[in-house]
Amino acid sequence: MKSKSWISPFLVQCFVTAGVSINMSNMGLVMGFTAVLLPQLKSQDSMLEVDDSAGSWIAALPSFGIIAGNFIVPPIMSKYGRKIANLTSVLGCIVGWVCIVLSNTVNIMIAARFLQGISIGMITTLGPVLIGEYTSPRNRGAFLMTISISISIGVFVIHTMGIYINWQICSYVCIGIAIADIIIVILSPESPSWLAEQRRYEECKYVFRYLRGDKEEEELEKMIAATIVTEVYEDITTHDNIGEKVNNSVRYVKETVKNRTFYLPVFIMFHVFAMAQWSGINILTSYLVDLTENLVGSESDIALTIISTDVLRILSNIVGLVLVKKMRRRLLIFVTVGINLATLIFISGYSFAKQTILLQNDYPYIGMLLIYLQMFSIAIGALPMAYVLAGEVFPLKYKGLCGGITTFCMSMNLFISMKTIILLFNTIGFSGTYLLYSGLVLYCLIIVGIFLPETKDRTLLDIEEEFRGKKLTVDCSMKNI
């Protein structure tokens, strides 16, 4: 039975992707909120008194909350479905912003930021997986790029609002955005991959054709066949006694850890996300004022710098969306991260020269050029490609587990980065900080270059088979089940 609809599959994919991407924009809103919140809290007329220590916790704690979100979302997305998990994340987002509005002490503010981190952690794990399952291989890369675009728009919106209005009103606007997203998520279908896992094959076929049309039947058949293979094994072990179930669980963990389709994607994505987090994006998002004063000078127009840098980030993401459809994934990563690496080294050298007798005069345009070049290289490469690859390399059987582990690793990198920025600035300076970042990025780029396969225009099962090292075989008679 083929589903009929007056809406084209491409438009349906756009709609369901919007439900995920708008939720992902909360990450930009939350992380960018630091640049709005802290200066206002440190002003003389602030209702809350915040010192540098409390400010660093307010800035860094969402990244710690992401870790909790990583552990919460996998069982939800596996047992109750991707749609329910997405709704739970949006509701958590609303609760976090409401708590921000109601904060009358620093402790409540810190707790609210932790709640926001939980919501981000859930959608960071779920978002790339869901878009990867919703969309066609030929458009999947572009749709996954919308994650980075939505995060960039979130940063731009919160930074721009923060220049003109106070942080409470900014929070109300963010609540309104989340409410609009709930409507989209409610109207979106469940993931066909999850429906197949639940043995709801007819519903899976209907939703798959509703999302993809009737020209991708081969992927549909392979997906159902792969699920049946897992189903046969589960049926065999269903009636085992408690001792056998424990032994089977231990054996399952051992087999999972040794499975190439599990450990290779996790190893690769750990380095991809680390490369993104140590690219300097957290400095540009939360400490752009400090960076601008160091490279450009305190006399520069800070508001104009913030807005122009955020606009450049959005435009760079859009350029990346075009390039991800034209260029192979590996080539795009090497070119853009190579530019980012060179920029980190140049900023380190320029900052060092300004602090010594090597550079007698200030050259503000050089500083601005370096800031723009750094943002361009990150927004077109390391950051969006992390989400693109996260939606492509994880196998169907371990999507929740792989996503949770790699997002946990990303969260730890984000937390350590955010918590140490001020410490590094005060100890080894801007030049030393950027030189350290360049070394970390170079290491990650080498590892990614060695182990990452090409994923452009390939089905998820095809990528999984390359990691496995052999093709999945299944009795042809099962395809009719």
N, C-alpha and C positions, 0 to 999 in steps of 0.2 A: 504493500500500500504506500503510495507516495503522497506526501502532504502537499496541499495546494494553498497558495497564499498570493494575494495581490501585491505583497511586499517582497522585493527581491531578497535573496539570501544575503547579499552584500549589505543591504540596509539593516537587516536583522542583526548581522554581525556588528555593525556600527553601533546599534542601539545597546546590545548586551555589553559590548566593550565599554561604552560610556558609563554603565553602572559600576564597572570595576574601576575605571580610570578616575572618575569623580571621587570615589572612595580613596583612591591612592593620592589624590590631591591633598588629602588631609595630612599626609606626611610633610608636604611642602608648607602647609599652613602651620603645623605644629613646630617644625624645626625653624622656620622663618620667624615664628612668633617670638623667639628669643631676642632677636634684634629689635623688636618693637617693645617687648615687655620690660626688659632689664633697664634700658635708659629711662623709661617712665617711672619704674619703681625706685630708681636711685635719685629721682628729682626731689626737690625740697618739699613739694606739696603732695607727695605720694602718701596714700593711706597705709602702705606697708613699708617697713624698713628692711632693706636688703643689703647685706655686705657682699664682698667678693666671693666668700665661701658659699653662702646661700645661693648667690647668683650662678655659680658654677654647677650647683646641684639642680637648679631649675632648668639650666640649659642642657645638662647631660642626662637627667633622669628618664626622659622619654625613651632614650636608647636602651636603658636598662629595662624599662617596661616592655619593650619589644621582645625581650627574651621570654617573658611570661606569656606574651601573645603567641610566641612560637610553639609553646607547649600546649596551649589551650586549643588552637585551631585544628591541628591534625585529626584528633578524634572526632571533632564536630564535622569536618568536611568528609571524613570517611564514613561515619555512621548516619549523619542526618543530611548530608549533601552539601555541595558547594554553595548553593543558593542560601541555605539557612546560615552557613558560616559567614557569607558575605553580609547578610542582614544583621547578624550578631555583631560583626565588626562595626557597621555603621551606627548601630544603637550604642555601642561602647564609645564611639566618637562623640555622639551627642552628649552622653553622660559626662565625658571628660570636659567638654566645653562649658556645660552647665556648672560644673564644679569650679571651673576657672572664674566664671561670672560671680559665683557666690563666695569666692575666697576672701576672707577677712583676716587671715593670718598666713604667715609664710609656710607653715606646715601643711595647711589645706592646699595652698598653691602647689607645693611639691607633690602632694598626694594626687592632685588633679593631673599634673604633668605625667605621673606614673600611669594613671588610667589612660591617658592619651597614647602613651607608648604601647600599652596592651592592644589597643585598637589598631595602631600602626603595624604591630608585629603580626596580627592576624591577617591583615590584608596584604602585607608584604610577602607572606608565605603563600597565600591563596591567589592573589591577583595574577601573577604570571602563569600559574597553573591553569586558572579558569579561562583566561584569554587564549592560551594555547589549545585548550580543549574545545573552545567555542569556534575558532576561526580556521579558515582554509590555509593550507601550507603556503600558497602563493601570496597571501596577504598577511600571514601571521606576523612576520617581522615588523611590518608597518603598524599593525594593531598593537603589538607589544611596545613599540616606541611611544605610543600615546601615554603609557604609564609615566615615562620621564617628562613628557610634555605637560601632563596634568600636575606633576609635582612642581615643575618650574612655574606654571601658572599660579599654583598655590603660593609659592614663595613670593612671586611678583605681587599678587593681590594683597597678601598680609603686610608686605613691606610698604606698599603704596598707601594702604589704609592707615598704617601706623604713623606715617608722616603727618597725617591730617586729623586723625581721630584717636581717642584713647583706647586702651586695650580692652575695656569692657565691651564697647560697641563693636570692636573687631570680633570679639567672641560671639556676639549675637549674630553677626553676618555668617560666621562659620557654622553656627547651628542651623541657619537657614539653608546653607549649601548641603549639609548632611540630610536634612529633611527631604529636599528635592531628590537626592540620590536614593533614598529609601523607596520612593515611588517607582523609579526606574528598575531597581533590583526586584521589587515585587512583581513587576510586569515581565521580567526576564524568565526564560525557561531554565530548568535544571540542566546540568552538564550531561551530555549523552554518554560520556565516559563513566560517570558515576552511575547512571541508570544501567549501563551494561554490567557494572560490578555488582549491582543489586539484582541481576538476572531479570530485569524489566526490559526485555529485548524489544518488544513491539513499541513501547514508549521511547526506547532509545532510538530506534529506527525513525520514528516520527519526528523526534526533536532534531536528530542529526540532519535529516532532509530539510527540515524547516530552517536550520541554520546554514546548511551547505548546499542545498539543492540536490539534484539527483545525478550529479556528474562525479561524485567521489565515493561511489559504491564500494570500490576496492578497499579503501581505508575503513569503511564501515564494517565490511565482512572480516577484515583482519582484526579489528578491535574486538568484535564479538567473539571471534575464534580464540583470541588470546585470553579473553575472560573465561571462556569455557574450559581451557586448559587448567587455569587456576581453580575453577569451580570443581573439576573432577578431583583434584588433590584435596580440596576442602571437604568434599563428600566422603572421601576415604577416611579422613581423620575425625569426622564429626562424632562418631560413636566410640571413640577411644575413652578408656577410663582416665581417672585423674592423673595417675602416674605416667601413663602414656602421653597425656596432653602436656604435662610438664616437660617430658623428654622431647616431645615434638616442638615445644616452644623454644627450648634450648637449642635444638637442632636448627630451627628456623632462624634464630638470631645468628648462629655460626654461619649458616649458609648465606644469610643476607650480607653479613660483613665481608664474606669472601666473594660475593657476587660482583662481577665487573660492572654490571648495569647499575649497581648501587654505589660502590666506592669511587669509581672513576668520575661520574658526574659530580658527586659531593666534593671530591678533591679539586676538580677544576673550578667549580663555582665558589669554593672557599677563596681561591686566589683571585677570581674575577671580582667578587664583592670586595675583597680586601684592596684590590687595585683601585676600585671606585672610591672607597672611603678614605684612602690615603692620597688621593689625587689632589687634595686641597679644597674639595667642594665644601667641607664643613666650615672652613675659614671664610669662604666666599658667602656662605649662607648665613652664618651667625656672627661672624667677626669681621665683616667687610669694612666697617668704620675704622677699626684698628689697622687693617691692611692698607686702606686708602691713606690714612694719616702717615703711615710708615713709608709707602712708596711714592705717594703724590705730594703729601704735605698737609698740614692742618688747615691751610687756607683754602683748600679745595671745597667745592660745593658737594657736600656729603649726600644730600638728598638726590641731586642729579646723578651722582655716581651710583647710588643704590638702584634707582629706577632704571637707568640705562643698562646697568649690568644684568638686572633681572629681565629686561626686554631682550637683550642679547642672548640670554639663556634660552628663552622661549623660541626665538628665531633659529638658534643653533639646533634645538631639538627638532624643529620642523625640517631644517636641512638634513638632519640625520635621518628623519623619517623617509625622505626621498632617497638618500644614499643607501639605506638598508634594503631597499627594493632593487637597487642597481648593483651594489658591490657585494662581494662575498664577505661573510662575517669575519673571517680571520684577517683579511686584508684591511677591512675597516678598523678593526681593533688595533692592528699594528701601526697604521698611519696616524690615527687620532691619539692613541696613547703615546706614541712616539713624540708627537707635538707637545702633549701634556708634560712628558718627561723633560723635554728641552726647556719648556717654559718654567718648570720648577727650578731647574738649574740656573736659568737666567735670572729669575727673581731672587734666588739665593745670592748670586754674585752681585746683582745690582744693589740689594739691601746691604750687603757687606761693604760694597764700595762707598755707599752713602754714609755709613757709620765710621769710615776711616778717611784718611787723607787722599785715598785714590780718586775720589770724586769731590771736587771743590764746590761745584754749583749744583743746584737742584734742577732736574729735568722732568717736570710733572707729566709731560706727554709720554715720556718713556714708561713711567710708572703706570699710567692709565692704559697704555698699549699692552703692557705685560698682564695687567688684571683682565683686560678684555680677551687676550689670547688664551689665558688660562681658562677662563669661563667657556670660551668657544670650544676648546679642545676637550674639556670635560663633558659639556652638554651635548656634544655631537658623538662622543665615543664611550669612554669608560662607564659613565653612569647609566645611560640608556641601554647600552649593550649588555649590562649585567642583568637587566630585567628581560631583555629579549632572549638571552641564552637560558635564563631560569625557566622560561616558558617552553623551551625546546629540548633540553638535554635529560630531564628527569623521566625515568620509565614509569609507565602507568601503574605498575604494582607498588612502587615505592614513592609515588609523588608526594604524599603528605609527609612521610618520614624524611625524604631528601630535602623537601622545601623547608621543613622545620629545622633541620640540622644546619643547612647553609644560611638560613635567615638568622639563626642563633649566632653563628659565626660572624655574620654581617653586623648583628647587633652589638656584639662584643667589640668589634673593630670601631663601630660608630661611637660606643660609650667611651672606649679608651681614647679615641681621637678627640671627642668633645671635652672630656674631663682633663686632658693634658695640654690643650691648646695654650691656655694662659700660663700654665707651668713652663712649657717649652719656650714661650715668648719671653718669660722673665728670667730664664736660665741660659739658654743658648741663642736667644734672639730670633728674629725673623729669618735671618740667613741660615742659621743652624737648623731651624725647624724645616725649612724648605729643602735643605740638603738631605736631611733625614728622610723626608717624604719621597724624594727622588730615588733614594736607594731602595726603599720598600716597593715603589712602583716598578722599578727595573726588575727586581727579583720576581714579582708576580707576573710581569709580562713574559719573562723567560719561561716560567712554568706553564702559563697558558699557551704559549707558542708551541711547546713540546707536546702537550696532551690534548688540546682542544681539536676535535674534528670539525670539518665544514658542515654546517647545518642548513644553509640557505636552500629554500624550495624543496626540502625533504619532509616526508611525513614523520610524525613522532615515532611510529613503529620502525621506520627505516633507520632513524638515528639510534633507537634502542638496540636494534640488531647489530649495528656497528660496534657499540659498546660491548655487546654480548660476545661478538666475534663469530657468530653463526646465526643463521636465519631460524626463526621460530617455525616448527613443523607441527601440524595438527591434522587429525583425521578429517578428510574432506567432508565426510558425512556429518560432521558436527556443525558445519556451516548452515545446515538447514534447521538446526535446533532453534 
